[in-house]
Amino acid sequence: MDTWECKVLTTFLKGDRLTKIPDTRKKRAVILRWLAQQFEQDKQYLEREVNAIIEQYHPDCATLRRELIGARLMRRERGIYWRSREVA
């Protein structure tokens, strides 16, 4: 993680809580990568489990869940979610 990404994280995180979903795509991508890392690799999740994990960090779990899928950081099929391999 470079210095700019660290600055984005410190700007938008207070402890482990996301204070705001960034408006700009580039900053949002940093936050989404961080959020995707909160999910275990090779583990499958039900939607309610995904929501519960996301809600630990921000109350708008629906938006963040959709953003993770849209950014291809998480995958979904038949109601089952898992973290993509691309998440570093």
A tleap script that builds the chain and sets N, CA, C and O, in Angstrom:
source leaprc.protein.ff14SB
mol = sequence {
  NMET ASP THR TRP GLU CYS LYS VAL LEU THR
  THR PHE LEU LYS GLY ASP ARG LEU THR LYS
  ILE PRO ASP THR ARG LYS LYS ARG ALA VAL
  ILE LEU ARG TRP LEU ALA GLN GLN PHE GLU
  GLN ASP LYS GLN TYR LEU GLU ARG GLU VAL
  ASN ALA ILE ILE GLU GLN TYR HIE PRO ASP
  CYS ALA THR LEU ARG ARG GLU LEU ILE GLY
  ALA ARG LEU MET ARG ARG GLU ARG GLY ILE
  TYR TRP ARG SER ARG GLU VAL CALA
}
set mol.1.N position { 0.852 -1.175 0.000 }
set mol.1.CA position { 0.000 0.000 0.000 }
set mol.1.C position { 0.898 1.238 0.000 }
set mol.1.O position { 1.837 1.339 0.790 }
set mol.2.N position { 0.598 2.161 -0.884 }
set mol.2.CA position { 1.439 3.356 -0.961 }
set mol.2.C position { 0.947 4.448 0.000 }
set mol.2.O position { -0.078 4.291 0.663 }
set mol.3.N position { 1.683 5.535 0.059 }
set mol.3.CA position { 1.395 6.622 0.992 }
set mol.3.C position { 0.027 7.243 0.730 }
set mol.3.O position { -0.709 7.544 1.670 }
set mol.4.N position { -0.315 7.436 -0.541 }
set mol.4.CA position { -1.605 8.035 -0.875 }
set mol.4.C position { -2.753 7.150 -0.398 }
set mol.4.O position { -3.728 7.655 0.159 }
set mol.5.N position { -2.650 5.849 -0.606 }
set mol.5.CA position { -3.695 4.927 -0.155 }
set mol.5.C position { -3.828 4.959 1.372 }
set mol.5.O position { -4.939 4.921 1.902 }
set mol.6.N position { -2.704 5.028 2.069 }
set mol.6.CA position { -2.736 5.136 3.533 }
set mol.6.C position { -3.443 6.410 3.966 }
set mol.6.O position { -4.200 6.408 4.937 }
set mol.7.N position { -3.197 7.504 3.241 }
set mol.7.CA position { -3.848 8.770 3.561 }
set mol.7.C position { -5.359 8.667 3.342 }
set mol.7.O position { -6.140 9.175 4.146 }
set mol.8.N position { -5.768 8.013 2.262 }
set mol.8.CA position { -7.199 7.824 2.003 }
set mol.8.C position { -7.829 7.035 3.152 }
set mol.8.O position { -8.895 7.401 3.649 }
set mol.9.N position { -7.179 5.970 3.566 }
set mol.9.CA position { -7.712 5.161 4.663 }
set mol.9.C position { -7.819 5.965 5.950 }
set mol.9.O position { -8.830 5.876 6.647 }
set mol.10.N position { -6.804 6.744 6.276 }
set mol.10.CA position { -6.860 7.526 7.518 }
set mol.10.C position { -7.900 8.642 7.429 }
set mol.10.O position { -8.453 9.063 8.445 }
set mol.11.N position { -8.164 9.118 6.210 }
set mol.11.CA position { -9.175 10.159 6.024 }
set mol.11.C position { -10.588 9.617 6.227 }
set mol.11.O position { -11.433 10.278 6.831 }
set mol.12.N position { -10.834 8.423 5.726 }
set mol.12.CA position { -12.194 7.887 5.724 }
set mol.12.C position { -12.480 6.871 6.817 }
set mol.12.O position { -13.621 6.436 6.969 }
set mol.13.N position { -11.472 6.487 7.578 }
set mol.13.CA position { -11.684 5.545 8.672 }
set mol.13.C position { -11.434 6.220 10.008 }
set mol.13.O position { -10.473 6.972 10.170 }
set mol.14.N position { -12.304 5.944 10.952 }
set mol.14.CA position { -12.098 6.374 12.333 }
set mol.14.C position { -12.073 5.091 13.140 }
set mol.14.O position { -13.115 4.487 13.394 }
set mol.15.N position { -10.882 4.676 13.540 }
set mol.15.CA position { -10.725 3.344 14.114 }
set mol.15.C position { -10.976 2.341 13.003 }
set mol.15.O position { -10.320 2.379 11.962 }
set mol.16.N position { -11.919 1.451 13.222 }
set mol.16.CA position { -12.302 0.481 12.194 }
set mol.16.C position { -13.595 0.858 11.488 }
set mol.16.O position { -14.111 0.071 10.695 }
set mol.17.N position { -14.124 2.033 11.754 }
set mol.17.CA position { -15.396 2.453 11.158 }
set mol.17.C position { -15.164 3.371 9.973 }
set mol.17.O position { -14.352 4.294 10.026 }
set mol.18.N position { -15.889 3.101 8.913 }
set mol.18.CA position { -15.875 3.949 7.729 }
set mol.18.C position { -16.788 5.140 7.998 }
set mol.18.O position { -17.985 4.963 8.220 }
set mol.19.N position { -16.239 6.342 7.981 }
set mol.19.CA position { -17.018 7.531 8.321 }
set mol.19.C position { -17.895 7.993 7.165 }
set mol.19.O position { -18.958 8.576 7.378 }
set mol.20.N position { -17.445 7.731 5.941 }
set mol.20.CA position { -18.170 8.180 4.748 }
set mol.20.C position { -17.697 7.336 3.574 }
set mol.20.O position { -16.527 6.958 3.503 }
set mol.21.N position { -18.606 7.044 2.658 }
set mol.21.CA position { -18.223 6.369 1.417 }
set mol.21.C position { -17.695 7.444 0.487 }
set mol.21.O position { -18.414 8.393 0.178 }
set mol.22.N position { -16.449 7.319 0.029 }
set mol.22.CA position { -15.873 8.364 -0.822 }
set mol.22.C position { -16.681 8.583 -2.102 }
set mol.22.O position { -17.238 7.648 -2.676 }
set mol.23.N position { -16.726 9.841 -2.530 }
set mol.23.CA position { -17.437 10.186 -3.757 }
set mol.23.C position { -16.623 9.867 -5.008 }
set mol.23.O position { -17.179 9.467 -6.031 }
set mol.24.N position { -15.315 10.044 -4.925 }
set mol.24.CA position { -14.494 9.821 -6.121 }
set mol.24.C position { -14.202 8.332 -6.300 }
set mol.24.O position { -14.005 7.600 -5.330 }
set mol.25.N position { -14.179 7.910 -7.535 }
set mol.25.CA position { -13.983 6.501 -7.862 }
set mol.25.C position { -12.647 5.969 -7.351 }
set mol.25.O position { -12.579 4.852 -6.838 }
set mol.26.N position { -11.597 6.755 -7.489 }
set mol.26.CA position { -10.267 6.300 -7.096 }
set mol.26.C position { -10.173 6.080 -5.577 }
set mol.26.O position { -9.609 5.084 -5.124 }
set mol.27.N position { -10.720 7.002 -4.812 }
set mol.27.CA position { -10.707 6.859 -3.351 }
set mol.27.C position { -11.628 5.733 -2.915 }
set mol.27.O position { -11.308 4.981 -1.994 }
set mol.28.N position { -12.780 5.615 -3.582 }
set mol.28.CA position { -13.711 4.540 -3.246 }
set mol.28.C position { -13.070 3.180 -3.500 }
set mol.28.O position { -13.305 2.234 -2.748 }
set mol.29.N position { -12.264 3.073 -4.551 }
set mol.29.CA position { -11.583 1.815 -4.858 }
set mol.29.C position { -10.651 1.403 -3.718 }
set mol.29.O position { -10.559 0.221 -3.388 }
set mol.30.N position { -9.966 2.364 -3.123 }
set mol.30.CA position { -9.077 2.069 -1.989 }
set mol.30.C position { -9.893 1.511 -0.819 }
set mol.30.O position { -9.520 0.508 -0.211 }
set mol.31.N position { -10.993 2.166 -0.518 }
set mol.31.CA position { -11.857 1.731 0.582 }
set mol.31.C position { -12.450 0.356 0.298 }
set mol.31.O position { -12.521 -0.484 1.196 }
set mol.32.N position { -12.870 0.120 -0.927 }
set mol.32.CA position { -13.453 -1.177 -1.271 }
set mol.32.C position { -12.426 -2.296 -1.184 }
set mol.32.O position { -12.754 -3.398 -0.745 }
set mol.33.N position { -11.197 -2.035 -1.593 }
set mol.33.CA position { -10.146 -3.057 -1.458 }
set mol.33.C position { -9.910 -3.377 0.017 }
set mol.33.O position { -9.756 -4.539 0.392 }
set mol.34.N position { -9.882 -2.334 0.846 }
set mol.34.CA position { -9.716 -2.546 2.289 }
set mol.34.C position { -10.887 -3.364 2.842 }
set mol.34.O position { -10.682 -4.299 3.616 }
set mol.35.N position { -12.101 -3.013 2.447 }
set mol.35.CA position { -13.276 -3.718 2.937 }
set mol.35.C position { -13.281 -5.174 2.469 }
set mol.35.O position { -13.643 -6.064 3.237 }
set mol.36.N position { -12.891 -5.424 1.245 }
set mol.36.CA position { -12.850 -6.800 0.724 }
set mol.36.C position { -11.886 -7.660 1.530 }
set mol.36.O position { -12.100 -8.864 1.675 }
set mol.37.N position { -10.833 -7.053 2.051 }
set mol.37.CA position { -9.860 -7.807 2.843 }
set mol.37.C position { -10.415 -8.236 4.202 }
set mol.37.O position { -9.796 -9.032 4.908 }
set mol.38.N position { -11.579 -7.707 4.560 }
set mol.38.CA position { -12.200 -8.104 5.820 }
set mol.38.C position { -12.912 -9.456 5.694 }
set mol.38.O position { -13.371 -10.024 6.685 }
set mol.39.N position { -12.994 -9.959 4.458 }
set mol.39.CA position { -13.605 -11.254 4.195 }
set mol.39.C position { -12.508 -12.290 3.984 }
set mol.39.O position { -11.478 -11.998 3.376 }
set mol.40.N position { -12.732 -13.494 4.485 }
set mol.40.CA position { -11.746 -14.561 4.353 }
set mol.40.C position { -11.713 -15.075 2.916 }
set mol.40.O position { -12.746 -15.197 2.257 }
set mol.41.N position { -10.510 -15.369 2.453 }
set mol.41.CA position { -10.335 -15.976 1.143 }
set mol.41.C position { -10.861 -17.407 1.191 }
set mol.41.O position { -10.708 -18.083 2.209 }
set mol.42.N position { -11.465 -17.870 0.132 }
set mol.42.CA position { -11.964 -19.250 -0.001 }
set mol.42.C position { -13.091 -19.593 0.964 }
set mol.42.O position { -13.338 -20.770 1.223 }
set mol.43.N position { -13.770 -18.600 1.494 }
set mol.43.CA position { -14.932 -18.850 2.348 }
set mol.43.C position { -16.170 -18.335 1.632 }
set mol.43.O position { -16.140 -17.263 1.026 }
set mol.44.N position { -17.242 -19.082 1.698 }
set mol.44.CA position { -18.502 -18.666 1.100 }
set mol.44.C position { -19.387 -18.061 2.180 }
set mol.44.O position { -19.410 -18.523 3.321 }
set mol.45.N position { -20.116 -17.016 1.797 }
set mol.45.CA position { -20.958 -16.274 2.727 }
set mol.45.C position { -22.379 -16.174 2.196 }
set mol.45.O position { -22.585 -16.028 0.991 }
set mol.46.N position { -23.349 -16.251 3.082 }
set mol.46.CA position { -24.719 -15.900 2.735 }
set mol.46.C position { -24.827 -14.380 2.742 }
set mol.46.O position { -23.999 -13.706 3.355 }
set mol.47.N position { -25.829 -13.836 2.071 }
set mol.47.CA position { -25.978 -12.383 2.006 }
set mol.47.C position { -26.078 -11.763 3.394 }
set mol.47.O position { -25.499 -10.705 3.640 }
set mol.48.N position { -26.796 -12.399 4.290 }
set mol.48.CA position { -26.932 -11.831 5.641 }
set mol.48.C position { -25.585 -11.798 6.365 }
set mol.48.O position { -25.351 -10.910 7.184 }
set mol.49.N position { -24.700 -12.749 6.076 }
set mol.49.CA position { -23.365 -12.746 6.677 }
set mol.49.C position { -22.519 -11.615 6.101 }
set mol.49.O position { -21.772 -10.954 6.822 }
set mol.50.N position { -22.646 -11.404 4.794 }
set mol.50.CA position { -21.932 -10.288 4.150 }
set mol.50.C position { -22.403 -8.976 4.757 }
set mol.50.O position { -21.592 -8.119 5.107 }
set mol.51.N position { -23.715 -8.823 4.882 }
set mol.51.CA position { -24.269 -7.602 5.473 }
set mol.51.C position { -23.764 -7.390 6.899 }
set mol.51.O position { -23.412 -6.272 7.273 }
set mol.52.N position { -23.728 -8.446 7.684 }
set mol.52.CA position { -23.280 -8.326 9.080 }
set mol.52.C position { -21.827 -7.875 9.160 }
set mol.52.O position { -21.469 -7.063 10.013 }
set mol.53.N position { -21.000 -8.400 8.278 }
set mol.53.CA position { -19.582 -7.998 8.271 }
set mol.53.C position { -19.453 -6.539 7.854 }
set mol.53.O position { -18.743 -5.766 8.497 }
set mol.54.N position { -20.137 -6.163 6.781 }
set mol.54.CA position { -20.059 -4.782 6.307 }
set mol.54.C position { -20.593 -3.816 7.357 }
set mol.54.O position { -20.025 -2.741 7.552 }
set mol.55.N position { -21.675 -4.182 8.035 }
set mol.55.CA position { -22.267 -3.302 9.042 }
set mol.55.C position { -21.347 -3.056 10.234 }
set mol.55.O position { -21.554 -2.103 10.986 }
set mol.56.N position { -20.345 -3.893 10.413 }
set mol.56.CA position { -19.348 -3.635 11.454 }
set mol.56.C position { -18.545 -2.370 11.133 }
set mol.56.O position { -17.967 -1.745 12.022 }
set mol.57.N position { -18.522 -2.007 9.849 }
set mol.57.CA position { -17.702 -0.887 9.392 }
set mol.57.C position { -18.516 0.314 8.917 }
set mol.57.O position { -18.043 1.448 8.987 }
set mol.58.N position { -19.751 0.072 8.428 }
set mol.58.CA position { -20.591 1.165 7.922 }
set mol.58.C position { -22.036 0.677 7.843 }
set mol.58.O position { -22.272 -0.474 7.477 }
set mol.59.N position { -23.014 1.533 8.180 }
set mol.59.CA position { -24.408 1.081 8.202 }
set mol.59.C position { -25.021 0.802 6.823 }
set mol.59.O position { -25.995 0.053 6.735 }
set mol.60.N position { -24.483 1.378 5.756 }
set mol.60.CA position { -25.070 1.187 4.422 }
set mol.60.C position { -24.489 -0.058 3.757 }
set mol.60.O position { -23.710 0.029 2.808 }
set mol.61.N position { -24.882 -1.204 4.274 }
set mol.61.CA position { -24.319 -2.460 3.766 }
set mol.61.C position { -24.779 -2.756 2.344 }
set mol.61.O position { -24.028 -3.359 1.578 }
set mol.62.N position { -25.984 -2.352 1.971 }
set mol.62.CA position { -26.486 -2.648 0.622 }
set mol.62.C position { -25.633 -1.956 -0.444 }
set mol.62.O position { -25.243 -2.578 -1.432 }
set mol.63.N position { -25.351 -0.683 -0.243 }
set mol.63.CA position { -24.529 0.049 -1.217 }
set mol.63.C position { -23.132 -0.541 -1.296 }
set mol.63.O position { -22.616 -0.774 -2.389 }
set mol.64.N position { -22.526 -0.780 -0.160 }
set mol.64.CA position { -21.158 -1.301 -0.160 }
set mol.64.C position { -21.094 -2.719 -0.722 }
set mol.64.O position { -20.128 -3.070 -1.399 }
set mol.65.N position { -22.099 -3.527 -0.451 }
set mol.65.CA position { -22.138 -4.882 -1.017 }
set mol.65.C position { -22.215 -4.812 -2.544 }
set mol.65.O position { -21.496 -5.527 -3.242 }
set mol.66.N position { -23.085 -3.952 -3.053 }
set mol.66.CA position { -23.196 -3.781 -4.519 }
set mol.66.C position { -21.899 -3.250 -5.109 }
set mol.66.O position { -21.477 -3.682 -6.181 }
set mol.67.N position { -21.271 -2.317 -4.412 }
set mol.67.CA position { -20.002 -1.752 -4.893 }
set mol.67.C position { -18.907 -2.822 -4.938 }
set mol.67.O position { -18.121 -2.861 -5.885 }
set mol.68.N position { -18.850 -3.680 -3.932 }
set mol.68.CA position { -17.857 -4.766 -3.928 }
set mol.68.C position { -18.070 -5.708 -5.110 }
set mol.68.O position { -17.108 -6.147 -5.739 }
set mol.69.N position { -19.325 -6.015 -5.410 }
set mol.69.CA position { -19.635 -6.873 -6.558 }
set mol.69.C position { -19.291 -6.141 -7.854 }
set mol.69.O position { -18.663 -6.717 -8.743 }
set mol.70.N position { -19.694 -4.885 -7.967 }
set mol.70.CA position { -19.424 -4.097 -9.171 }
set mol.70.C position { -17.941 -3.925 -9.443 }
set mol.70.O position { -17.517 -3.894 -10.599 }
set mol.71.N position { -17.155 -3.814 -8.387 }
set mol.71.CA position { -15.702 -3.657 -8.529 }
set mol.71.C position { -15.010 -5.006 -8.723 }
set mol.71.O position { -13.792 -5.063 -8.888 }
set mol.72.N position { -15.777 -6.073 -8.702 }
set mol.72.CA position { -15.283 -7.433 -8.887 }
set mol.72.C position { -14.322 -7.870 -7.771 }
set mol.72.O position { -13.442 -8.707 -7.971 }
set mol.73.N position { -14.523 -7.277 -6.600 }
set mol.73.CA position { -13.734 -7.658 -5.433 }
set mol.73.C position { -14.411 -8.804 -4.687 }
set mol.73.O position { -13.777 -9.547 -3.938 }
set mol.74.N position { -15.718 -8.921 -4.915 }
set mol.74.CA position { -16.465 -10.068 -4.410 }
set mol.74.C position { -17.305 -10.598 -5.556 }
set mol.74.O position { -17.653 -9.874 -6.488 }
set mol.75.N position { -17.614 -11.860 -5.464 }
set mol.75.CA position { -18.443 -12.528 -6.471 }
set mol.75.C position { -19.722 -13.012 -5.802 }
set mol.75.O position { -19.784 -13.199 -4.587 }
set mol.76.N position { -20.747 -13.209 -6.643 }
set mol.76.CA position { -22.029 -13.678 -6.141 }
set mol.76.C position { -22.636 -14.634 -7.159 }
set mol.76.O position { -22.633 -14.378 -8.363 }
set mol.77.N position { -23.155 -15.740 -6.642 }
set mol.77.CA position { -23.867 -16.678 -7.498 }
set mol.77.C position { -24.872 -17.439 -6.642 }
set mol.77.O position { -24.510 -18.048 -5.636 }
set mol.78.N position { -26.137 -17.399 -7.052 }
set mol.78.CA position { -27.219 -18.108 -6.353 }
set mol.78.C position { -27.267 -17.778 -4.852 }
set mol.78.O position { -27.472 -18.660 -4.017 }
set mol.79.N position { -27.078 -16.515 -4.534 }
set mol.79.CA position { -27.179 -16.087 -3.143 }
set mol.79.C position { -25.960 -16.368 -2.286 }
set mol.79.O position { -25.977 -16.128 -1.079 }
set mol.80.N position { -24.902 -16.875 -2.901 }
set mol.80.CA position { -23.655 -17.151 -2.181 }
set mol.80.C position { -22.601 -16.144 -2.643 }
set mol.80.O position { -22.453 -15.888 -3.838 }
set mol.81.N position { -21.880 -15.585 -1.690 }
set mol.81.CA position { -20.849 -14.587 -1.957 }
set mol.81.C position { -19.491 -15.143 -1.553 }
set mol.81.O position { -19.391 -15.969 -0.646 }
set mol.82.N position { -18.441 -14.679 -2.239 }
set mol.82.CA position { -17.079 -15.016 -1.855 }
set mol.82.C position { -16.147 -13.920 -2.352 }
set mol.82.O position { -16.449 -13.198 -3.302 }
set mol.83.N position { -15.018 -13.821 -1.689 }
set mol.83.CA position { -14.015 -12.816 -2.045 }
set mol.83.C position { -13.275 -13.246 -3.304 }
set mol.83.O position { -12.887 -14.405 -3.444 }
set mol.84.N position { -13.088 -12.322 -4.196 }
set mol.84.CA position { -12.365 -12.614 -5.435 }
set mol.84.C position { -10.895 -12.834 -5.165 }
set mol.84.O position { -10.352 -12.316 -4.189 }
set mol.85.N position { -10.262 -13.585 -6.007 }
set mol.85.CA position { -8.829 -13.857 -5.888 }
set mol.85.C position { -7.985 -12.606 -6.142 }
set mol.85.O position { -6.840 -12.533 -5.697 }
set mol.86.N position { -8.540 -11.624 -6.853 }
set mol.86.CA position { -7.786 -10.428 -7.228 }
set mol.86.C position { -7.480 -9.510 -6.045 }
set mol.86.O position { -6.643 -8.615 -6.161 }
set mol.87.N position { -8.136 -9.715 -4.929 }
set mol.87.CA position { -7.919 -8.841 -3.768 }
set mol.87.C position { -6.563 -9.151 -3.173 }
set mol.87.O position { -6.286 -10.279 -2.766 }
set mol.88.N position { -5.711 -8.119 -3.127 }
set mol.88.CA position { -4.347 -8.308 -2.598 }
set mol.88.C position { -4.304 -8.052 -1.112 }
set mol.88.O position { -3.244 -8.162 -0.496 }
savepdb mol mol.pdb
quit
